Amino acid sequence: MGQLTIPGVLLTPAKRIPVEAGDVVTFVKQGDAGIETVAEVYGSFIMRGARKGWRRHNRTTMNIVVPVGEIRFVLYDNRTNKDGAFQEVTLGDDSYTRLTVPPGIWMAFEGIAEGQSLLWNAIDHLHDPTEADTQELSAIPYAW
């Protein structure tokens, strides 16, 4: 487990069990770092070259894995520094790791594997469209 350069953001090894007929993957269990409550788990597909974001949750913690494909996540923290700090994390088949993102961090992501990639997100509050802020990708100066 490791903390990234942005305070509160964690990378935690997730479990992938190789099975000849198809791997078994897990990513959250009670007592894991960054996991206090799981209120909802959802999936999102993204195509290669497509980008989604920016989104900042105000009270929800995200716990994300990419069991299929590969996705580059860009985190932007401007909570204490008006210029902000960027952190880039790539998750996928070769890096089956859980990314924990606390409230207050902007996040966008891009599909980088051939075809579709899939992310799973375990959140600690039920989805509430009024709980998060969103911006166009061009609103935060990141060189994709």
Residue, then its C-alpha position, 0 to 999 in steps of 0.5 A: m500500500g502506498q500514499l501518492t503525492i496528493p494527501g489522502v490518495l492511496l494505492t493498495p494491491a488488489k487481489r487477482i487469482p489466476v484460474e485457467a478458465g478465467d481469473v477471479v478478481t476482488f478489490v474491497k473487503q471490510g478492514d482494508a485501508g481506505i474502506e470504511t463503508v461501501a454504499e454502492v458499487y458501479g462499473s463504467f466502460i471507456m473506449r481507447g482514446a476517450r476521456k471522462g471528467w473532470r469530477r470532484h466529489n464533495r463527501t464521497t470517497m472512491n475506491i477504483v480498480v480496472p479489471v479489464g483493459e487499462i485506464r490513465f487517471v489524472l488527479y488534480d488537488n487545488r485544496t491548499n495551493k491555488d496552482g494545484a498539483f497533478q498526479e497521474v496513475t495508470l491501472g489495468d491488467d498489468s497493474y491490478t491495484r485499488l486507487t482510493v480518492p478522497p473527497g475534494i480531489w478533481m479526477a478525469f480519466e482516459g481509456i488507453a487499452e485497445g477496445q473497451s476498458l472497465l472500471w469498478n468503483a466502490i463508493d461510501h455514499l449512494h449516488d447523488p447527482t448534487e453531491a459532485d462538481t463537474q467541469e469540462l476537460s478544458a477547464i483544468p490545464y492538463a496536457w493530455 
